[in-house]
Amino acid sequence: MITLLETTFERSVDALVAHYQDTLAPGDTLNAWVFDDPTARRRAEQALATHGIDARFHSAYKPLVHYAIEELDTHGLRALHVRYPAPTETPKRFLLEAYPLAGLLGEKVELSWEAIDVPSHTALYYYELELTDEDGIRKTVQVAAPNRYHQDHVQAWLLSPCAWIDWQGSDGKHESASFTCDYVRLFEAAMNAVTQAEWPAEQPFFDELNISVTLPCQDIPLPFGLEHISLAEALHEELYFSLLEVYQRLAGLPLGDRSIQPGQIVPEIKTRPGASPALSITLRALSTDEASTDDSATPLDRVEHPLSVARIQTQLESIEGTLIHAKSRSGRTLRARYRQGDDRPVMISAAQHANEPSGIVAALRAGRDLALTPAAHFVLSPLENPDGYRLQQRLVAEQPTHMHHAARYTAFGSDLQAQPAGGEFELAIRERARLVSGAQLHINLHGYPAHEWTRPLTGYVPRNFELWSIPKGFFLVIRYHGPWQAQAEALLEAVTAHLSTVPGLVDYNRGQITAFEAHAGRLAFAVRHDIPYLLTCDDTQLTPLQLITEYPDETIYGQDFTMAHQVQYETVMSAYQSYQSLTLPATPR
């Protein structure tokens, strides 16, 4: 193991208390915006109150939402009109940052929005709230949202939340300015350590780049859906995608290019209230161990959490057929089962992105049930990214409700679909499945975050993943080769018609879309039978037809997880049966 950096940071709230208890006088007022949880902020206020200083410590992260949960009295509130800043470059940014205000207020409060044009370089923005009570009495409240306009690690100009201090002395003196807090200093120290290190000329640059962080904060569950406020989760996402962008730039690739292969980037964020913020960056060998959990007792149809690797393998082995192999970067074996029959062949896969686990259960359930029919003809590949899946298991042991996008890609650091064709690694399992089966339909099971996804230090909304920042229910993506458009349309019609009959799905989608549209505007998807979808031509994909599912399954457990794999399963079974009766394009001679 090689250590690139190991350091600790002074807590900003502690430093502010120590400084202002000596420099301010009784009767002075102080407002500070910091990246800290409510416990730490209230403690700082109380410490300064003992010196006669009227202090208020606000959250720099999602300040309007924190105002709603910490200060807003909704008793008797009937309407809330929000005027929000709309910078020219990112007009919906502050509307998205207010999520999930609509869900928190519920149906009893009429919520409306009004965009106010502002220049991007302005530092201190305000949400202006007009509150109307049950007697028709109105009052106006301003909620500050401090931001800085800055260049990030890839020289992009961004507007990002920042720490801020504003104090007013009883003698008339006043100061208002941004400052670099511990949360930002930790992030910048990590980025500087990595960007200033020397890396090999050839990819991958390392086995595992581990960024171990301790934050003295706790997650805050919100009383809406699966939402919570988590500085730890936000930092994981910020570090992971920012470092990917550094290596994309280093390799001369466009930002967001999924073919980058730096190695496995692993931010491990621990939350330890009372501890000092700490950072350790090390280079390590790839992990090759497996979790030892035993989850074989629960029937597959009713499992309420992601499966162990042992359970996945046992279930796959129970299906008769030819075994297809490939390998991961760490040496783990990828397994697929080819079951030959008289039907048209279909490829079924899951866990291309390994932090999307509900598709694994659905794929195994579908393979089990299809195999009961003698004519069934399919290839089942339930775990396409075993390195990412093991990392996911490792990370959720510490933070079970976080998205952990570090487990999204393979140990190369790339999306398996972007790997070079004809290789020996994860993409090979698909290529070999296609070759042995001749399948022309690929059912590719995916998921996405079940709660909000943010990058607060680089513009707030996740760059190149803006579509995925807020959950919007279950939807489908159908991609097809040009001559297969009619078949894609027919498959879409049949599958969405069936899915509309799955108990609870339509109501679930309607609720999620309502919350989405309250903050992000009208959903830009077509909808058929209450199922949103995207239908696109893609002549580069492996099969003429590809049906991709998208269920918000990252971080869900219990009945939510059971519902997720039930919907995924119904999709597979419906698509398989519908495909058998399609009239296919004539094969060119």
N, C-alpha and C positions, 0 to 999 in steps of 0.2 A: 504494500500500500504506500502510495506517495501522497504527502500532504502539500497542497498548494497554499492553503490559508487556514489559520485557526485564530479566532479573535472573539472578543465580547464587546458589547456596546453599553454605554450608560443609558438608562431609561429616560426618555424625554420628559415624561411627567414628573419624575423625581428631580431632574435637573431644573425644570421650570419652577417647581415649588421651592427648591433651595435658592434659586436666583431671586425670585420675586418676593419671597418673604423678607429678604434683606433690602430690596430696592424700592418696594412699594410701601406706602404708608396706610395706616388704618383709614377706611373710607374710600380708598382707591378701588377701581373695578378692573377686572381682567377677564378677557375672553380668549380661550385658546382652542385651536382645532388640532387634534392629534389622532394618530392611528393606534387607538387603544380601546379596550372594552369598557363597559359602563362601570364595573367595579373599580378599576384603576382611576377612571376619571372622577368618580364621586369621592374617592379617597383623597385625591389631589385637592379637590374643592374644600373638603373638610379641613385639610392641613392648613390651607391659606386662610380659612375662616377663623382659625384660632389666633391669627395675627390681625384680624379685623379687615381682611381683604375680601371683597365680594368677587369671587372667582366662579367662572363657569367654563368647564372643559367639555367641548363638543367633539363629535366624531368627524374627522376629515373624510372618512369613507362613508358614502351614502348618507349625507347629512340630513336630507329631507326625510328619509325613512327613519333615521334615529330620532328626529324631531317628533315624528308620528308616534313612535313607540315609547318615547321617554317624556314628552311634554304635552302633546296634544290631548285635550280633554274632549272625547267624542260624545259624552253624555249631553243629550239635547242637540247635538250637531245634525243639521239636516242637509247642508250643501257645502261643498268645498271647491272653490275655483282656484286653480293653480296657474299662475303666470310663470313660465319657466324660460331660462335663457336658451336661445337657439343660435349658436355660432354658425357662420356661413358654411364652413367646411363640414361641420358635423351637427346638423340642425336637430337631430333626434337624440343626441347624446344625453342631455339632462332629463329628457323624458324617460329614456331607458334607465337612467340612474335612479329615478324615482320608483322603479319597480321594487316590490309589489304593493305600492300604496293602494291601488284599487282593490286588491284582495284583502288588505288589512282593514279597510273602511267598510267593506261589505255593501250590501244592497240598501241599507238604511240611509246611507249618506250619498247624495248625488254629487258625483265627481266630474269636473269639467277642466279642460286644459286650454291654455292660450300661450302660443309661442311669441317670445319677444326677441327681435333681432338684436344681437350684440356682436361686437368685434371679438375675434378669437384671442387677441393678445391681452384683453382685460383680465386682471388677476382675480378680483373678488366678485363672484357672481351672487345673485340673490334669487331665490324662489320667493315670489310674493303670493301669499295665501289670503284669499278672501273667504272668511268663515261666516256662514249664516245659520243662526240657531232656529229652534222651533217657533219662536216668536217673531221671526223675520228680522231680528237684529243682526247687523253685520259688523265685523271688525276685520282689520287687515294686520297680518303678521308677516315679517320678513325672516327668511331662513337663509343664512349665508352659506355659500358653497365655494370655499377657497380653491383656486386652481392656479397652476403655473403653465405658461406657454413655453415649451422647451424642445430642444432636439434630443432624441433618444439615442440608443446604442447603434442604430442604423441610419442616423442623421435625418430621421423623419421629424417634422415639426408636429408636436402634439399638445393637446390641452389635457392636463392630468390633475387629479385631486392632490392637494399638498397641505402640509402643516402650516398653521398661521397663528400669529399672536397679535392681540389688540388690547392695549391697556389705556386707561384714562385716569390721570391723577386728579386729586381734589384741588390741586394748585393750577389746573388747566393744561398740564403737559399731557401729550398724547403720542402713542406710537402704534403703527399698524404695518405689519410686514410678514412675509413668508419666512420660514426657516426650515432647515433640513433636519428632520426628526430621525429617531433611531430606526424606524421601519424602512425609511428611504435609504439611510446610510448603510444598513445591512444589505439591501438589494444592490446598491451601487458598488459596495465592496466586493460582493460576489461577482458582479459583471466585470469589474476591473481586474480581478484576479484571473478570470478565465480569458478575457480578451488580451491581457498582457503576457500570458503564458505562451511558450513556444510549442507548436503542434507539428506533427509529421506532415510531409508533403502529400501523403496518400491517405485516403479514407479507408477504414474508420480510424479516427485519431486516438481512440482509447477503448477500453472494454467498458467500464462503468465510471462515469463522472458523478460522484456523489456529493450533493450539497446538503449537508445536515444543518438544520436550523432549529433553535429553540426560541419560541416566542412566549412572553409572559401574558397570555391572553386566553380567553375562553370563547368558544362559538356561542352565538345567540340564536336559539330557535325562534322562528317567527310563526305566529298563529295563522298561517296560510299555506296550504299545500305542504310541500317538503322544503320550503324555503328556510334558510338561516343566513345569518351574517357571520362570515368567517374570514378574518384577516389571514389566518393560516392557510386556508384553501386558496385565497386570492394570491398569496405569495407563491405557493406551489405553481399555480398556473402562470404567474408572471415570470418566475425563474425559468420554468421549462420552455415556454415558447420564446422568451427573449433569447435564451441560449441557442435554441434551434435557429433563430434568425441570425445570430452571430456566425454560426457555422455555415448557414446558407450563403451569407455574404462572403465568408472566407473561401468557400468553394466556387464563388462566382455564379451562384444560382439566384434566381428571383426569390424574393420573400414568399414563403408559403410553399415552395417547391418540395414535394414529398419524397423526392429521390435522394435527398441528402442523407449521408450515412456516417455521422460523426462517431457513433457509438451510443451506448445507453446512458441517457441523462436522467439522473434520479434525485430530484429534490425531496428530502424527507423532513417534513415540518412537524415538530413536536410542540404541543401547547402545554406549558408548565407555569401556571399562575404563581407569581412571586419570584420567578427566576429572572436572571439578567438575559437580555437578548444575546444569542450566541450563534456563531457561524463557523462551520468547518467544511472545507472543500478538499476532497481526496480523490485520487485515482485508484480504482480497485479492479480486481479480477471479476469476471462475470460470475454471477451466482448460478450454481448448478443443483442446488438442493431442492427438495419438494416439501410441501406442507404435509403434515401427518394426520390431518383431520379425517374422521370416519363419519360420512354422511350417508351411509348405505341404507339406513333404516327407513327413511321417509320415502314413500312412493314418489316416483318421478313426477307424476302429474300434480303433486301438491307441495313440492319443495318451495321453501320460502327464502332461499339465499343462494348465491352462486355455488356451483358444484365443485367438489374437489377434483383434482386431476385423476385420482384413482377411480372415482365414481364415473367420470367421463370415459375412461379407458374400458372399464368393466362393461358399461352399457354399450359401447361401440362393439366390443368383442362378442356381445350376445347376438349381433346381427350377422347372419351367414353371408359369405361373399369373399371376394378377393381383397386382400389388404394392400393398400397403396402407401408408400413411405416417402417422406422427405425429411430434412433436418433443419433445425434452427441454428443460429449463430453460436449459441452456447453448447450445442451438441444434443439438445432435446429432440426426440423423435416426433414428427408430425404423422398422424395416422388418419387415413380415410378408408372407408369400406365401399367396395363396388359390388352391388347386388344386381345381377343380370336377370332380366325378365322380358316379356313380350311387349310391354308398354314402351312408349317413347321415353328415352332416358332423360333424367333430370339431375342436375348437380345441386346439392344442398350444402351450404357452408355457414359457419358462424365464427365469431371472435376474430375477424380480420383486425378489428380494434378491440384489444383484450379487456378494456374497461367497460365493455358493453356486453354483460354476461347473460341476459335473458335468452338470447338467441341460441346459446349452447344447449339449454334445457329443451327448447322448442325443437331444435334439429334432432336431438336424440329421441324425443317423443315421436316425432314424425317418422324417423327411420324405423323405430320399433313397430309402429302401427302399419306403415306401408309394407313392411316385410311380412305381415300376416297375409297379404294378398299374393298369390303365386306369380301374377303377371307384373308385379311392381319392378321397376327398372330405375335405379338411381345410384348416385355416388354420394355418400355422406361424409363430410369433413367438418366435425363439430368444434375443433379447436385449431384454427389456422395460425395462431400466434402464441405458442406456449411460453416463450420467454416473457412476453408482455403480460401473460396471464399470471405467471408466477410472481412477477413484480407487483401486479395488482393485489394479489393475496398478501404479499409482504406489507404493502402500504396501508391496506384497509385494517390490518391488525392494530395500527396506531390511530388511524383516522377513518373509521368505517363510513362516515357520511360525506366524504370528500370525493370529487370526481377523479382525481389522479390521472390526468392526461399523460403523465410520464409513462403510463402503462399502455398507451394507445398504440404505439408503434413497436416494431421489432427491436431486438437488441442491437441491430445495426443503427437504429435511430430513424429508419425510413418506414414509410407505409409499404407493406408487402406488395401491394398492387403496383408500386413504382419500382420494384426490383427489376433488374435486367431479365429479359426472357431467356429461357433455356438454361437457367442456373440450377443450383442444387438446394437452394434454401426455400423459404416459405412459399414463394410464388409457384414453386415446382409442384406443390400438391395440387394446385388448380390445373396446371398444364397437364399433369399426368392423369388427373380425373377426366379432363376433356378428351384426351387422347384415347384412353381405354374405353370410355363410354360413348363417345360421339354425341354427347348431350348438346342440345341447342338452346336450352333454358337453364339459367343459373339463378337459383333462389338464394340470395345473399342477405343473411339476417344481421341487422345492425341495431344500435341504440344511440342515444345522445343524452346530454345532461338533463336530469329530472328537476334541477333547480338552476337558478341564475348562474351564469358563467361570466366572470369579469377579469380584467387586467388593469387594476386601478393606477398603476404607476406608469403605464404607457398608453394613456388615452381612454382608459376604462373599458370600452367595448373591445372584445378579443379580435385582433387584427386577422383578416382573412377567414374568420369564422363568425362574422357578424350575424349570419342567419341563425346560428345556434345559441345565441346569448340568452334567450328566454324560451322555456318549454312551450310547445304549441300542439301537444297531443301526438297521437300516432298517425304517421303518414307513410305513403309509398313513393318510391322513385322507380320508374320503368324506363330503361334505356334499350334501344334497339338499333340494329343495322337498318339502313335505309329501306331495303325491300320488305322489311318485317313490320312496318308501321301498322298495318291492319291487324296483324296478330297481336301486337302490343296493345292496341285499343281494345280488342276483344278480351284479352286476358285481364286488362284493367277493369273492364265492365263486370266480368264474372267474379273477380276477387273482391272488389269493393261491394258488390251486391251481397255477397256472403258475409263479409265482415260487418256490414250494417246490422246483421242479426245476432252478432256475438253479444251476450248480455253485458250491459254496462259500458260498452265501448263508445257508442254514439254520445251518451251523456258525458262521459269522460272527455271526449274530444271537444264537445261544445263548451264545457267549463274551462278547459285549458286555452282554447282559442279566444274566449271572451277576455280572460286575463291578459293574454298576449296582445290582443288588439287594443286594450286600454292603455298600453304603454308603447307599443311598436307600430301602431297603425294597422290598417287592414292587411290580413294575411295574404301574401302575394302568391298563393297556390290556387290551382283549380280544385274543386271539390266534387266528388261523385259519391252519392249515397252516404253523405256525411263523412267521407274519408278524404282528406286532402291528398294531393298527389302532384308529382312532377313527371312529365312525359317528354323525353328528349331523345334525339337521334345521336348515336355514338358508334361510328363504324370501326373504331379502334378496339372495342372490348372483345374479350375472348369468345363469347357466345353471341349468337344473333339476338337473343332475348336475355335481359337480366332484370329480375325483380328484386329491388332492395327495400327492406323494411327499415323503419326508423321509429323506435319506441323509446320514450324518455325513461331509460332504465338505469342510468348511472346513479348509484347510491341508494337504490330502493331495496327494501326487504319486506318480509311478511306477506300479507295479502296483496300488496302492491306488486311484489315480485311475481307472485303466482298469476296475477292478472296479466302481467307483461308476457310471460312465456306462453300463457294460454292464447293471447292474441297472435303472437308470433307463430305458434303451432297451427292455429286456424288458417293463417295466411299460407303456410306451406302446403297444408292438405288441400285447400281450395285451389291454389295455383297448380299443384300437381294434377288434380283431377280435371281442371278446366283445360289445361294444356293438351291433355290426351285427345280432346275432341276438336281442337282447332284445325282449320284448313291451312296447311303450311305452304309457303311459297315453293314453286317448282325449283328443284335443284338443277343448276346449270350443268349441261353436259360438257 
